[in-house]
Amino acid sequence: MAKRQDRLTVDDVNGAWAITPTPAIETGGHWSTEDSVDYDEVAKAVEGLITAGVDAIMYQGTFGEGATLTWEEKKK
């Protein structure tokens, strides 16, 4: 049987990893807000982290966003 390749192992985790909260627009905390992610801020943060030389960037879930973002927001 072939080894699964869809999950990271301890051997895959090397270097500096950035685990960041997903920035929201000003009204992102209101229940009726749709498309609450501040995509411009995400782009700035990612560019800064890449420039700084991090080895991996993780978003959408570490700080609870996984349960509150819509599928469309996650795909964007």
N, CA, C and O atoms as a Tripos MOL2 file, in Angstrom:
@<TRIPOS>MOLECULE
protein
  304   303    76     0     0
PROTEIN
NO_CHARGES

@<TRIPOS>ATOM
      1 N           0.8480   -1.1780    0.0000 N.3       1 MET1
      2 CA          0.0000    0.0000    0.0000 C.3       1 MET1
      3 C           0.8940    1.2420    0.0000 C.2       1 MET1
      4 O           1.8820    1.3030    0.7310 O.2       1 MET1
      5 N           0.5430    2.2150   -0.8140 N.am      2 ALA2
      6 CA          1.3300    3.4480   -0.9230 C.3       2 ALA2
      7 C           1.1170    4.3410    0.2930 C.2       2 ALA2
      8 O           0.0400    4.3620    0.8880 O.2       2 ALA2
      9 N           2.1520    5.0670    0.6420 N.am      3 LYS3
     10 CA          2.0810    6.0040    1.7670 C.3       3 LYS3
     11 C           1.2140    7.2060    1.3810 C.2       3 LYS3
     12 O           1.3080    7.7110    0.2630 O.2       3 LYS3
     13 N           0.3640    7.6630    2.3210 N.am      4 ARG4
     14 CA         -0.4710    8.8470    2.0750 C.3       4 ARG4
     15 C           0.4070   10.0650    1.8980 C.2       4 ARG4
     16 O           1.3920   10.2370    2.6170 O.2       4 ARG4
     17 N           0.0630   10.8970    0.9620 N.am      5 GLN5
     18 CA          0.8200   12.1050    0.6880 C.3       5 GLN5
     19 C           0.0160   13.3790    0.9300 C.2       5 GLN5
     20 O           0.4780   14.4680    0.5910 O.2       5 GLN5
     21 N          -1.1720   13.2650    1.5060 N.am      6 ASP6
     22 CA         -2.0370   14.4250    1.6770 C.3       6 ASP6
     23 C          -1.9280   15.0660    3.0470 C.2       6 ASP6
     24 O          -2.6840   15.9890    3.3510 O.2       6 ASP6
     25 N          -1.0060   14.6020    3.8840 N.am      7 ARG7
     26 CA         -0.8400   15.1750    5.2140 C.3       7 ARG7
     27 C           0.6270   15.4320    5.4810 C.2       7 ARG7
     28 O           1.5020   14.6970    5.0240 O.2       7 ARG7
     29 N           0.8740   16.4910    6.2310 N.am      8 LEU8
     30 CA          2.2470   16.7830    6.6220 C.3       8 LEU8
     31 C           2.6860   15.8520    7.7400 C.2       8 LEU8
     32 O           1.8760   15.4050    8.5530 O.2       8 LEU8
     33 N           3.9540   15.5740    7.7660 N.am      9 THR9
     34 CA          4.5300   14.8230    8.8740 C.3       9 THR9
     35 C           5.5450   15.7320    9.5640 C.2       9 THR9
     36 O           5.8190   16.8390    9.1000 O.2       9 THR9
     37 N           6.0890   15.2590   10.6590 N.am     10 VAL10
     38 CA          7.0940   16.0370   11.3790 C.3      10 VAL10
     39 C           8.2870   16.3490   10.4780 C.2      10 VAL10
     40 O           8.9320   17.3850   10.6420 O.2      10 VAL10
     41 N           8.5810   15.4720    9.5390 N.am     11 ASP11
     42 CA          9.7050   15.6960    8.6250 C.3      11 ASP11
     43 C           9.4530   16.8420    7.6490 C.2      11 ASP11
     44 O          10.3990   17.3910    7.0850 O.2      11 ASP11
     45 N           8.1890   17.2080    7.4430 N.am     12 ASP12
     46 CA          7.8400   18.2990    6.5300 C.3      12 ASP12
     47 C           7.9360   19.6720    7.1810 C.2      12 ASP12
     48 O           7.9610   20.6850    6.4820 O.2      12 ASP12
     49 N           7.9900   19.7210    8.4890 N.am     13 VAL13
     50 CA          7.9700   20.9830    9.2150 C.3      13 VAL13
     51 C           9.4040   21.4270    9.4880 C.2      13 VAL13
     52 O          10.0800   20.9140   10.3800 O.2      13 VAL13
     53 N           9.8410   22.3920    8.6950 N.am     14 ASN14
     54 CA         11.1960   22.9170    8.8130 C.3      14 ASN14
     55 C          11.1700   24.4310    8.6840 C.2      14 ASN14
     56 O          10.2880   24.9860    8.0290 O.2      14 ASN14
     57 N          12.1240   25.0950    9.3000 N.am     15 GLY15
     58 CA         12.2510   26.5380    9.1450 C.3      15 GLY15
     59 C          11.2390   27.3150    9.9580 C.2      15 GLY15
     60 O          10.7340   26.8450   10.9770 O.2      15 GLY15
     61 N          10.9550   28.5130    9.4840 N.am     16 ALA16
     62 CA         10.0460   29.4310   10.1800 C.3      16 ALA16
     63 C           8.6690   29.3990    9.5180 C.2      16 ALA16
     64 O           8.5340   29.6420    8.3190 O.2      16 ALA16
     65 N           7.6590   29.0970   10.3210 N.am     17 TRP17
     66 CA          6.2830   29.0740    9.8390 C.3      17 TRP17
     67 C           5.5310   30.2290   10.4870 C.2      17 TRP17
     68 O           5.6530   30.4640   11.6890 O.2      17 TRP17
     69 N           4.7570   30.9440    9.6840 N.am     18 ALA18
     70 CA          3.9430   32.0490   10.1930 C.3      18 ALA18
     71 C           2.4870   31.5830   10.2620 C.2      18 ALA18
     72 O           1.8960   31.2000    9.2520 O.2      18 ALA18
     73 N           1.9280   31.6220   11.4580 N.am     19 ILE19
     74 CA          0.5220   31.2690   11.6610 C.3      19 ILE19
     75 C          -0.1890   32.5690   12.0240 C.2      19 ILE19
     76 O           0.0230   33.1180   13.1050 O.2      19 ILE19
     77 N          -1.0280   33.0560   11.1210 N.am     20 THR20
     78 CA         -1.5600   34.4020   11.2690 C.3      20 THR20
     79 C          -3.0890   34.4240   11.3070 C.2      20 THR20
     80 O          -3.7440   33.5640   10.7180 O.2      20 THR20
     81 N          -3.6430   35.4010   11.9960 N.am     21 PRO21
     82 CA         -5.0990   35.5830   11.9400 C.3      21 PRO21
     83 C          -5.4970   36.1400   10.5760 C.2      21 PRO21
     84 O          -4.7050   36.8130    9.9160 O.2      21 PRO21
     85 N          -6.7110   35.8600   10.1670 N.am     22 THR22
     86 CA         -7.2230   36.3790    8.9100 C.3      22 THR22
     87 C          -7.8090   37.7660    9.1630 C.2      22 THR22
     88 O          -8.7510   37.8980    9.9450 O.2      22 THR22
     89 N          -7.2630   38.8130    8.5100 N.am     23 PRO23
     90 CA         -7.7900   40.1570    8.7410 C.3      23 PRO23
     91 C          -9.2210   40.3080    8.2120 C.2      23 PRO23
     92 O          -9.5680   39.7640    7.1650 O.2      23 PRO23
     93 N         -10.0240   41.0400    8.9390 N.am     24 ALA24
     94 CA        -11.4140   41.2660    8.5430 C.3      24 ALA24
     95 C         -11.6350   42.7430    8.2300 C.2      24 ALA24
     96 O         -10.9090   43.6130    8.7110 O.2      24 ALA24
     97 N         -12.6460   43.0040    7.4190 N.am     25 ILE25
     98 CA        -13.0460   44.3840    7.1570 C.3      25 ILE25
     99 C         -13.6450   44.9590    8.4320 C.2      25 ILE25
    100 O         -13.9020   44.2230    9.3840 O.2      25 ILE25
    101 N         -13.8660   46.2580    8.4560 N.am     26 GLU26
    102 CA        -14.3370   46.9330    9.6690 C.3      26 GLU26
    103 C         -15.6280   46.3340   10.2150 C.2      26 GLU26
    104 O         -15.7950   46.2290   11.4300 O.2      26 GLU26
    105 N         -16.5430   45.9410    9.3310 N.am     27 THR27
    106 CA        -17.8220   45.3810    9.7720 C.3      27 THR27
    107 C         -17.7950   43.8450    9.8200 C.2      27 THR27
    108 O         -18.8490   43.2130    9.8950 O.2      27 THR27
    109 N         -16.6140   43.2530    9.7780 N.am     28 GLY28
    110 CA        -16.4800   41.8090    9.7120 C.3      28 GLY28
    111 C         -17.0740   41.0500   10.8740 C.2      28 GLY28
    112 O         -17.4230   39.8780   10.7250 O.2      28 GLY28
    113 N         -17.1990   41.6800   12.0250 N.am     29 GLY29
    114 CA        -17.7320   40.9950   13.1870 C.3      29 GLY29
    115 C         -19.2460   40.9870   13.2870 C.2      29 GLY29
    116 O         -19.8040   40.3290   14.1660 O.2      29 GLY29
    117 N         -19.9190   41.7070   12.4000 N.am     30 HIS30
    118 CA        -21.3830   41.7660   12.4480 C.3      30 HIS30
    119 C         -21.9780   40.5270   11.7790 C.2      30 HIS30
    120 O         -21.4790   40.0770   10.7470 O.2      30 HIS30
    121 N         -23.0280   39.9860   12.3550 N.am     31 TRP31
    122 CA        -23.6190   38.7440   11.8710 C.3      31 TRP31
    123 C         -24.0910   38.8030   10.4200 C.2      31 TRP31
    124 O         -24.1030   37.7840    9.7290 O.2      31 TRP31
    125 N         -24.4810   39.9890    9.9580 N.am     32 SER32
    126 CA        -25.0360   40.0820    8.6030 C.3      32 SER32
    127 C         -23.9830   40.3930    7.5330 C.2      32 SER32
    128 O         -24.3120   40.4780    6.3500 O.2      32 SER32
    129 N         -22.7380   40.5620    7.9360 N.am     33 THR33
    130 CA        -21.6900   40.8950    6.9700 C.3      33 THR33
    131 C         -21.3820   39.6930    6.0880 C.2      33 THR33
    132 O         -21.1950   38.5750    6.5660 O.2      33 THR33
    133 N         -21.3350   39.9580    4.7880 N.am     34 GLU34
    134 CA        -20.9200   38.9380    3.8300 C.3      34 GLU34
    135 C         -19.5700   39.3440    3.2780 C.2      34 GLU34
    136 O         -19.2890   40.5320    3.1200 O.2      34 GLU34
    137 N         -18.7390   38.3690    2.9850 N.am     35 ASP35
    138 CA        -17.4010   38.6190    2.4460 C.3      35 ASP35
    139 C         -16.6020   39.5040    3.4110 C.2      35 ASP35
    140 O         -16.2110   40.6210    3.0730 O.2      35 ASP35
    141 N         -16.3750   38.9870    4.5930 N.am     36 SER36
    142 CA        -15.7920   39.7610    5.6900 C.3      36 SER36
    143 C         -14.2730   39.8720    5.6790 C.2      36 SER36
    144 O         -13.7130   40.6370    6.4650 O.2      36 SER36
    145 N         -13.5970   39.1360    4.8170 N.am     37 VAL37
    146 CA        -12.1360   39.1360    4.8050 C.3      37 VAL37
    147 C         -11.6040   40.3990    4.1300 C.2      37 VAL37
    148 O         -12.1110   40.8240    3.0920 O.2      37 VAL37
    149 N         -10.5780   40.9880    4.7360 N.am     38 ASP38
    150 CA         -9.9040   42.1440    4.1420 C.3      38 ASP38
    151 C          -8.7740   41.6060    3.2590 C.2      38 ASP38
    152 O          -7.6480   41.4110    3.7170 O.2      38 ASP38
    153 N          -9.0960   41.3730    2.0010 N.am     39 TYR39
    154 CA         -8.1520   40.7290    1.0810 C.3      39 TYR39
    155 C          -6.9180   41.5790    0.8150 C.2      39 TYR39
    156 O          -5.8390   41.0330    0.5840 O.2      39 TYR39
    157 N          -7.0480   42.8890    0.8430 N.am     40 ASP40
    158 CA         -5.8810   43.7550    0.6600 C.3      40 ASP40
    159 C          -4.8910   43.5660    1.8030 C.2      40 ASP40
    160 O          -3.6810   43.5240    1.5810 O.2      40 ASP40
    161 N          -5.4040   43.4540    3.0220 N.am     41 GLU41
    162 CA         -4.5240   43.2330    4.1810 C.3      41 GLU41
    163 C          -3.8950   41.8450    4.1460 C.2      41 GLU41
    164 O          -2.7390   41.6730    4.5320 O.2      41 GLU41
    165 N          -4.6580   40.8550    3.6820 N.am     42 VAL42
    166 CA         -4.0840   39.5100    3.5380 C.3      42 VAL42
    167 C          -2.9060   39.5740    2.5740 C.2      42 VAL42
    168 O          -1.8390   39.0300    2.8560 O.2      42 VAL42
    169 N          -3.0990   40.2430    1.4300 N.am     43 ALA43
    170 CA         -2.0380   40.3370    0.4250 C.3      43 ALA43
    171 C          -0.8050   41.0450    0.9870 C.2      43 ALA43
    172 O           0.3190   40.5960    0.7610 O.2      43 ALA43
    173 N          -1.0030   42.1440    1.7160 N.am     44 LYS44
    174 CA          0.1350   42.8590    2.3080 C.3      44 LYS44
    175 C           0.8750   41.9810    3.3050 C.2      44 LYS44
    176 O           2.1060   41.9500    3.3190 O.2      44 LYS44
    177 N           0.1300   41.2720    4.1340 N.am     45 ALA45
    178 CA          0.7580   40.4130    5.1420 C.3      45 ALA45
    179 C           1.5420   39.2820    4.4810 C.2      45 ALA45
    180 O           2.6670   38.9850    4.8830 O.2      45 ALA45
    181 N           0.9510   38.6530    3.4710 N.am     46 VAL46
    182 CA          1.6300   37.5540    2.7810 C.3      46 VAL46
    183 C           2.8980   38.0490    2.1030 C.2      46 VAL46
    184 O           3.9450   37.4090    2.1990 O.2      46 VAL46
    185 N           2.8110   39.1850    1.4190 N.am     47 GLU47
    186 CA          4.0080   39.7420    0.7640 C.3      47 GLU47
    187 C           5.1020   40.0410    1.7810 C.2      47 GLU47
    188 O           6.2750   39.7690    1.5280 O.2      47 GLU47
    189 N           4.7270   40.5980    2.9230 N.am     48 GLY48
    190 CA          5.7050   40.8940    3.9690 C.3      48 GLY48
    191 C           6.3520   39.6350    4.5160 C.2      48 GLY48
    192 O           7.5580   39.6110    4.7620 O.2      48 GLY48
    193 N           5.5670   38.5980    4.7060 N.am     49 LEU49
    194 CA          6.1020   37.3380    5.2120 C.3      49 LEU49
    195 C           7.0220   36.6700    4.1950 C.2      49 LEU49
    196 O           8.0570   36.1130    4.5620 O.2      49 LEU49
    197 N           6.6500   36.7230    2.9340 N.am     50 ILE50
    198 CA          7.5160   36.1670    1.8830 C.3      50 ILE50
    199 C           8.8280   36.9290    1.8300 C.2      50 ILE50
    200 O           9.9000   36.3280    1.7530 O.2      50 ILE50
    201 N           8.7420   38.2580    1.8710 N.am     51 THR51
    202 CA          9.9460   39.0920    1.8630 C.3      51 THR51
    203 C          10.8380   38.7880    3.0610 C.2      51 THR51
    204 O          12.0640   38.8090    2.9530 O.2      51 THR51
    205 N          10.2200   38.5070    4.1960 N.am     52 ALA52
    206 CA         10.9770   38.1940    5.4120 C.3      52 ALA52
    207 C          11.6120   36.8090    5.3610 C.2      52 ALA52
    208 O          12.4920   36.4980    6.1630 O.2      52 ALA52
    209 N          11.1710   35.9810    4.4260 N.am     53 GLY53
    210 CA         11.7960   34.6880    4.2440 C.3      53 GLY53
    211 C          11.1880   33.5290    5.0040 C.2      53 GLY53
    212 O          11.8600   32.5220    5.2270 O.2      53 GLY53
    213 N           9.9250   33.6470    5.4110 N.am     54 VAL54
    214 CA          9.3230   32.5140    6.1090 C.3      54 VAL54
    215 C           9.1900   31.3190    5.1580 C.2      54 VAL54
    216 O           9.1310   31.4830    3.9400 O.2      54 VAL54
    217 N           9.1450   30.1350    5.7290 N.am     55 ASP55
    218 CA          9.0830   28.9180    4.9360 C.3      55 ASP55
    219 C           7.6590   28.4410    4.6680 C.2      55 ASP55
    220 O           7.4240   27.6910    3.7210 O.2      55 ASP55
    221 N           6.7130   28.8710    5.4920 N.am     56 ALA56
    222 CA          5.3160   28.4720    5.3100 C.3      56 ALA56
    223 C           4.4170   29.5270    5.9320 C.2      56 ALA56
    224 O           4.7740   30.1710    6.9180 O.2      56 ALA56
    225 N           3.2440   29.6910    5.3350 N.am     57 ILE57
    226 CA          2.2580   30.6460    5.8390 C.3      57 ILE57
    227 C           0.9450   29.8980    6.0040 C.2      57 ILE57
    228 O           0.4850   29.2210    5.0840 O.2      57 ILE57
    229 N           0.3440   30.0270    7.1910 N.am     58 MET58
    230 CA         -0.9250   29.3550    7.4620 C.3      58 MET58
    231 C          -1.9820   30.4010    7.8360 C.2      58 MET58
    232 O          -1.7500   31.2620    8.6840 O.2      58 MET58
    233 N          -3.1270   30.3070    7.1950 N.am     59 TYR59
    234 CA         -4.2760   31.1760    7.4450 C.3      59 TYR59
    235 C          -5.5200   30.3310    7.6210 C.2      59 TYR59
    236 O          -5.4910   29.1230    7.3860 O.2      59 TYR59
    237 N          -6.5920   30.9440    8.0250 N.am     60 GLN60
    238 CA         -7.9490   30.3970    8.0160 C.3      60 GLN60
    239 C          -8.1610   29.2230    8.9500 C.2      60 GLN60
    240 O          -8.3980   28.1040    8.4930 O.2      60 GLN60
    241 N          -8.0840   29.4460   10.1860 N.am     61 GLY61
    242 CA         -8.4780   28.3840   11.0810 C.3      61 GLY61
    243 C          -7.8020   28.3830   12.4280 C.2      61 GLY61
    244 O          -8.3970   27.9650   13.4220 O.2      61 GLY61
    245 N          -6.5940   28.8340   12.4770 N.am     62 THR62
    246 CA         -5.8580   28.7720   13.7290 C.3      62 THR62
    247 C          -6.5000   29.6450   14.8020 C.2      62 THR62
    248 O          -6.4020   29.3350   15.9900 O.2      62 THR62
    249 N          -7.1430   30.7130   14.4040 N.am     63 PHE63
    250 CA         -7.7520   31.6320   15.3650 C.3      63 PHE63
    251 C          -9.2740   31.5840   15.3030 C.2      63 PHE63
    252 O          -9.9300   32.5270   15.7460 O.2      63 PHE63
    253 N          -9.8490   30.5190   14.7690 N.am     64 GLY64
    254 CA        -11.2880   30.3290   14.7430 C.3      64 GLY64
    255 C         -11.9740   30.6440   13.4320 C.2      64 GLY64
    256 O         -13.1760   30.4120   13.3010 O.2      64 GLY64
    257 N         -11.2490   31.1630   12.4600 N.am     65 GLU65
    258 CA        -11.8740   31.5500   11.2000 C.3      65 GLU65
    259 C         -12.4500   30.3520   10.4460 C.2      65 GLU65
    260 O         -13.4280   30.4920    9.7110 O.2      65 GLU65
    261 N         -11.8590   29.2040   10.6210 N.am     66 GLY66
    262 CA        -12.3340   28.0200    9.9140 C.3      66 GLY66
    263 C         -13.8010   27.7340   10.1580 C.2      66 GLY66
    264 O         -14.4880   27.2070    9.2830 O.2      66 GLY66
    265 N         -14.2790   28.0710   11.3240 N.am     67 ALA67
    266 CA        -15.6770   27.8240   11.6730 C.3      67 ALA67
    267 C         -16.6040   28.9610   11.2630 C.2      67 ALA67
    268 O         -17.8210   28.7790   11.2270 O.2      67 ALA67
    269 N         -16.0570   30.1190   10.9580 N.am     68 THR68
    270 CA        -16.9150   31.2720   10.6990 C.3      68 THR68
    271 C         -16.8460   31.7990    9.2690 C.2      68 THR68
    272 O         -17.7720   32.4840    8.8350 O.2      68 THR68
    273 N         -15.7950   31.5090    8.5310 N.am     69 LEU69
    274 CA        -15.7270   31.9670    7.1470 C.3      69 LEU69
    275 C         -16.6000   31.0930    6.2560 C.2      69 LEU69
    276 O         -16.7350   29.8910    6.4850 O.2      69 LEU69
    277 N         -17.1880   31.7090    5.2420 N.am     70 THR70
    278 CA        -17.9690   30.9310    4.2770 C.3      70 THR70
    279 C         -17.0080   30.1980    3.3430 C.2      70 THR70
    280 O         -15.8230   30.5260    3.2780 O.2      70 THR70
    281 N         -17.5190   29.2190    2.6330 N.am     71 TRP71
    282 CA        -16.7010   28.4810    1.6820 C.3      71 TRP71
    283 C         -16.1670   29.4310    0.5980 C.2      71 TRP71
    284 O         -15.0220   29.2960    0.1650 O.2      71 TRP71
    285 N         -16.9870   30.3810    0.1650 N.am     72 GLU72
    286 CA        -16.5550   31.3540   -0.8500 C.3      72 GLU72
    287 C         -15.3940   32.2130   -0.3330 C.2      72 GLU72
    288 O         -14.4410   32.4740   -1.0670 O.2      72 GLU72
    289 N         -15.4750   32.6530    0.9320 N.am     73 GLU73
    290 CA        -14.3820   33.4380    1.5120 C.3      73 GLU73
    291 C         -13.1010   32.6130    1.5580 C.2      73 GLU73
    292 O         -12.0260   33.1200    1.2390 O.2      73 GLU73
    293 N         -13.2060   31.3710    1.9450 N.am     74 LYS74
    294 CA        -12.0280   30.5120    2.0320 C.3      74 LYS74
    295 C         -11.3930   30.3310    0.6510 C.2      74 LYS74
    296 O         -10.1680   30.3630    0.5290 O.2      74 LYS74
    297 N         -12.1980   30.1440   -0.3730 N.am     75 LYS75
    298 CA        -11.6590   29.9380   -1.7170 C.3      75 LYS75
    299 C         -10.9590   31.1880   -2.2570 C.2      75 LYS75
    300 O          -9.9550   31.0880   -2.9630 O.2      75 LYS75
    301 N         -11.4930   32.3600   -1.9210 N.am     76 LYS76
    302 CA        -10.8560   33.6030   -2.3880 C.3      76 LYS76
    303 C          -9.4970   33.7550   -1.7750 C.2      76 LYS76
    304 O          -8.8040   34.7360   -2.0440 O.2      76 LYS76
@<TRIPOS>BOND
     1     1     2 1
     2     2     3 1
     3     3     4 2
     4     3     5 am
     5     5     6 1
     6     6     7 1
     7     7     8 2
     8     7     9 am
     9     9    10 1
    10    10    11 1
    11    11    12 2
    12    11    13 am
    13    13    14 1
    14    14    15 1
    15    15    16 2
    16    15    17 am
    17    17    18 1
    18    18    19 1
    19    19    20 2
    20    19    21 am
    21    21    22 1
    22    22    23 1
    23    23    24 2
    24    23    25 am
    25    25    26 1
    26    26    27 1
    27    27    28 2
    28    27    29 am
    29    29    30 1
    30    30    31 1
    31    31    32 2
    32    31    33 am
    33    33    34 1
    34    34    35 1
    35    35    36 2
    36    35    37 am
    37    37    38 1
    38    38    39 1
    39    39    40 2
    40    39    41 am
    41    41    42 1
    42    42    43 1
    43    43    44 2
    44    43    45 am
    45    45    46 1
    46    46    47 1
    47    47    48 2
    48    47    49 am
    49    49    50 1
    50    50    51 1
    51    51    52 2
    52    51    53 am
    53    53    54 1
    54    54    55 1
    55    55    56 2
    56    55    57 am
    57    57    58 1
    58    58    59 1
    59    59    60 2
    60    59    61 am
    61    61    62 1
    62    62    63 1
    63    63    64 2
    64    63    65 am
    65    65    66 1
    66    66    67 1
    67    67    68 2
    68    67    69 am
    69    69    70 1
    70    70    71 1
    71    71    72 2
    72    71    73 am
    73    73    74 1
    74    74    75 1
    75    75    76 2
    76    75    77 am
    77    77    78 1
    78    78    79 1
    79    79    80 2
    80    79    81 am
    81    81    82 1
    82    82    83 1
    83    83    84 2
    84    83    85 am
    85    85    86 1
    86    86    87 1
    87    87    88 2
    88    87    89 am
    89    89    90 1
    90    90    91 1
    91    91    92 2
    92    91    93 am
    93    93    94 1
    94    94    95 1
    95    95    96 2
    96    95    97 am
    97    97    98 1
    98    98    99 1
    99    99   100 2
   100    99   101 am
   101   101   102 1
   102   102   103 1
   103   103   104 2
   104   103   105 am
   105   105   106 1
   106   106   107 1
   107   107   108 2
   108   107   109 am
   109   109   110 1
   110   110   111 1
   111   111   112 2
   112   111   113 am
   113   113   114 1
   114   114   115 1
   115   115   116 2
   116   115   117 am
   117   117   118 1
   118   118   119 1
   119   119   120 2
   120   119   121 am
   121   121   122 1
   122   122   123 1
   123   123   124 2
   124   123   125 am
   125   125   126 1
   126   126   127 1
   127   127   128 2
   128   127   129 am
   129   129   130 1
   130   130   131 1
   131   131   132 2
   132   131   133 am
   133   133   134 1
   134   134   135 1
   135   135   136 2
   136   135   137 am
   137   137   138 1
   138   138   139 1
   139   139   140 2
   140   139   141 am
   141   141   142 1
   142   142   143 1
   143   143   144 2
   144   143   145 am
   145   145   146 1
   146   146   147 1
   147   147   148 2
   148   147   149 am
   149   149   150 1
   150   150   151 1
   151   151   152 2
   152   151   153 am
   153   153   154 1
   154   154   155 1
   155   155   156 2
   156   155   157 am
   157   157   158 1
   158   158   159 1
   159   159   160 2
   160   159   161 am
   161   161   162 1
   162   162   163 1
   163   163   164 2
   164   163   165 am
   165   165   166 1
   166   166   167 1
   167   167   168 2
   168   167   169 am
   169   169   170 1
   170   170   171 1
   171   171   172 2
   172   171   173 am
   173   173   174 1
   174   174   175 1
   175   175   176 2
   176   175   177 am
   177   177   178 1
   178   178   179 1
   179   179   180 2
   180   179   181 am
   181   181   182 1
   182   182   183 1
   183   183   184 2
   184   183   185 am
   185   185   186 1
   186   186   187 1
   187   187   188 2
   188   187   189 am
   189   189   190 1
   190   190   191 1
   191   191   192 2
   192   191   193 am
   193   193   194 1
   194   194   195 1
   195   195   196 2
   196   195   197 am
   197   197   198 1
   198   198   199 1
   199   199   200 2
   200   199   201 am
   201   201   202 1
   202   202   203 1
   203   203   204 2
   204   203   205 am
   205   205   206 1
   206   206   207 1
   207   207   208 2
   208   207   209 am
   209   209   210 1
   210   210   211 1
   211   211   212 2
   212   211   213 am
   213   213   214 1
   214   214   215 1
   215   215   216 2
   216   215   217 am
   217   217   218 1
   218   218   219 1
   219   219   220 2
   220   219   221 am
   221   221   222 1
   222   222   223 1
   223   223   224 2
   224   223   225 am
   225   225   226 1
   226   226   227 1
   227   227   228 2
   228   227   229 am
   229   229   230 1
   230   230   231 1
   231   231   232 2
   232   231   233 am
   233   233   234 1
   234   234   235 1
   235   235   236 2
   236   235   237 am
   237   237   238 1
   238   238   239 1
   239   239   240 2
   240   239   241 am
   241   241   242 1
   242   242   243 1
   243   243   244 2
   244   243   245 am
   245   245   246 1
   246   246   247 1
   247   247   248 2
   248   247   249 am
   249   249   250 1
   250   250   251 1
   251   251   252 2
   252   251   253 am
   253   253   254 1
   254   254   255 1
   255   255   256 2
   256   255   257 am
   257   257   258 1
   258   258   259 1
   259   259   260 2
   260   259   261 am
   261   261   262 1
   262   262   263 1
   263   263   264 2
   264   263   265 am
   265   265   266 1
   266   266   267 1
   267   267   268 2
   268   267   269 am
   269   269   270 1
   270   270   271 1
   271   271   272 2
   272   271   273 am
   273   273   274 1
   274   274   275 1
   275   275   276 2
   276   275   277 am
   277   277   278 1
   278   278   279 1
   279   279   280 2
   280   279   281 am
   281   281   282 1
   282   282   283 1
   283   283   284 2
   284   283   285 am
   285   285   286 1
   286   286   287 1
   287   287   288 2
   288   287   289 am
   289   289   290 1
   290   290   291 1
   291   291   292 2
   292   291   293 am
   293   293   294 1
   294   294   295 1
   295   295   296 2
   296   295   297 am
   297   297   298 1
   298   298   299 1
   299   299   300 2
   300   299   301 am
   301   301   302 1
   302   302   303 1
   303   303   304 2
@<TRIPOS>SUBSTRUCTURE
     1 MET1         2 RESIDUE 1 A MET
     2 ALA2         6 RESIDUE 1 A ALA
     3 LYS3        10 RESIDUE 1 A LYS
     4 ARG4        14 RESIDUE 1 A ARG
     5 GLN5        18 RESIDUE 1 A GLN
     6 ASP6        22 RESIDUE 1 A ASP
     7 ARG7        26 RESIDUE 1 A ARG
     8 LEU8        30 RESIDUE 1 A LEU
     9 THR9        34 RESIDUE 1 A THR
    10 VAL10       38 RESIDUE 1 A VAL
    11 ASP11       42 RESIDUE 1 A ASP
    12 ASP12       46 RESIDUE 1 A ASP
    13 VAL13       50 RESIDUE 1 A VAL
    14 ASN14       54 RESIDUE 1 A ASN
    15 GLY15       58 RESIDUE 1 A GLY
    16 ALA16       62 RESIDUE 1 A ALA
    17 TRP17       66 RESIDUE 1 A TRP
    18 ALA18       70 RESIDUE 1 A ALA
    19 ILE19       74 RESIDUE 1 A ILE
    20 THR20       78 RESIDUE 1 A THR
    21 PRO21       82 RESIDUE 1 A PRO
    22 THR22       86 RESIDUE 1 A THR
    23 PRO23       90 RESIDUE 1 A PRO
    24 ALA24       94 RESIDUE 1 A ALA
    25 ILE25       98 RESIDUE 1 A ILE
    26 GLU26      102 RESIDUE 1 A GLU
    27 THR27      106 RESIDUE 1 A THR
    28 GLY28      110 RESIDUE 1 A GLY
    29 GLY29      114 RESIDUE 1 A GLY
    30 HIS30      118 RESIDUE 1 A HIS
    31 TRP31      122 RESIDUE 1 A TRP
    32 SER32      126 RESIDUE 1 A SER
    33 THR33      130 RESIDUE 1 A THR
    34 GLU34      134 RESIDUE 1 A GLU
    35 ASP35      138 RESIDUE 1 A ASP
    36 SER36      142 RESIDUE 1 A SER
    37 VAL37      146 RESIDUE 1 A VAL
    38 ASP38      150 RESIDUE 1 A ASP
    39 TYR39      154 RESIDUE 1 A TYR
    40 ASP40      158 RESIDUE 1 A ASP
    41 GLU41      162 RESIDUE 1 A GLU
    42 VAL42      166 RESIDUE 1 A VAL
    43 ALA43      170 RESIDUE 1 A ALA
    44 LYS44      174 RESIDUE 1 A LYS
    45 ALA45      178 RESIDUE 1 A ALA
    46 VAL46      182 RESIDUE 1 A VAL
    47 GLU47      186 RESIDUE 1 A GLU
    48 GLY48      190 RESIDUE 1 A GLY
    49 LEU49      194 RESIDUE 1 A LEU
    50 ILE50      198 RESIDUE 1 A ILE
    51 THR51      202 RESIDUE 1 A THR
    52 ALA52      206 RESIDUE 1 A ALA
    53 GLY53      210 RESIDUE 1 A GLY
    54 VAL54      214 RESIDUE 1 A VAL
    55 ASP55      218 RESIDUE 1 A ASP
    56 ALA56      222 RESIDUE 1 A ALA
    57 ILE57      226 RESIDUE 1 A ILE
    58 MET58      230 RESIDUE 1 A MET
    59 TYR59      234 RESIDUE 1 A TYR
    60 GLN60      238 RESIDUE 1 A GLN
    61 GLY61      242 RESIDUE 1 A GLY
    62 THR62      246 RESIDUE 1 A THR
    63 PHE63      250 RESIDUE 1 A PHE
    64 GLY64      254 RESIDUE 1 A GLY
    65 GLU65      258 RESIDUE 1 A GLU
    66 GLY66      262 RESIDUE 1 A GLY
    67 ALA67      266 RESIDUE 1 A ALA
    68 THR68      270 RESIDUE 1 A THR
    69 LEU69      274 RESIDUE 1 A LEU
    70 THR70      278 RESIDUE 1 A THR
    71 TRP71      282 RESIDUE 1 A TRP
    72 GLU72      286 RESIDUE 1 A GLU
    73 GLU73      290 RESIDUE 1 A GLU
    74 LYS74      294 RESIDUE 1 A LYS
    75 LYS75      298 RESIDUE 1 A LYS
    76 LYS76      302 RESIDUE 1 A LYS
